[in-house]
Amino acid sequence: MAKYLIDRSYQIASDEFIDVVVIAVPNSKQFPNGIKYGINFRVYTGHEWIELIRYDNAHGIGEHRHMFGEIKPTGSMRPEDIITEMIQIINERRSEINEIKSRKK
């Protein structure tokens, strides 16, 4: 039976959140470590929320990252390491994020 280990949202600006969901699941081929997760960064554009960055291990393709429309595999990472990396990407791509938010309004 699945059990939520983490299910939280962290507000990093009035229109930006990082959502963290980590679920304990039975070990399987898809989830060999017994963990299913999704950690995403979303922004509000004035009329809708848009997910710009997401790390997860769903879809049967292993651990990977969705970032600005591209999907790339990642190695196994702890949730706190994912959040640290995500914040680094947000800081590095701040001007692009701000442009996306203003373009959609």
N, C-alpha and C positions, 0 to 999 in steps of 0.2 A: 504494500500500500504506500502511496506517495505521501510524503510529509514535508511541509514547507519549513525550511530552515531559516530562510531570509525572505521577506517580502516587504521591501521598503522603498520609498522614494525620497530623494535628497534634492531639495531646491537649491540651485546654485545661482540663480538670478530670478527675477519675477517671471520671466518667460522661458526658463530653462530648468530641466530636471534630469537627474540620473536615477533610473529605476533599476532595482536589483531584486531578482527572484532566483532563489536557489532551492531546489527541491530534491530531497532524498528519494530515490526510486530503486527498485530491485536491480541488481547488477544484470546487465544484458550485453549483447554484442554492441548495441547502439550506445549504451551508457556503462562501460566496463568498470568505472569507479563508483557507480551507484549514485551519481549526481547529474541532475539536469539543471541547466541554468540559462538565464537570459539577463544581460546587463545592457541597458540602452541609454543613450543621450537623446533627449527630444527637446525641441524648441517650439514655441507658439508663434505663429506668423500673423496673428490678428484675427484669424478666423478658423484655424485648425492647428493641431499638433503634428509636427513632422519629426520622424526619427532620422537622425543624421548618422549615428554610430550605434552599432549593436554587436555585442559579443554573445555567442550562444553555441550550444552543441546539439541543436535540434536538426531536423530535416534529413537525418541519416547520412550527413556528410562530415561528421566529426566536428572538432572544435574549429571555429572560424569567426571572422569579423566581417560585418557589413559596414562599409564606410563610404559615405557620400555616393552611394549607388554601386560600389564595387564590393565583391565578396572575395576574401583571401583566407586561406587556412592559417590557423595559429597553433602554437604548441599548447600543451596543457598549462593552464595558469590558475592560480588561486584568485578568488573574487577580489581580494584587496589589491592584488597586482594588476588585475584588469582595470579596476577603478583608477589606480595610479597612472597606468598607461593612457586611459581614456582622458583623464584630466590634462595630461601632457599634450595629447593630440588636440584637445579643445583649445588650449593655450596657443599652440603652434598655428592653428587654423582659425583663430579668432576673427580675423578680418573677413574670411570667407563665410563663416557662420553669421556674422552680422549682416553681410550682404544678402545671404539667403533669407534671413528674417525680414529684411526691409523689402526685398523683391516681391515677396509673397503677400504683402499687406495691400 
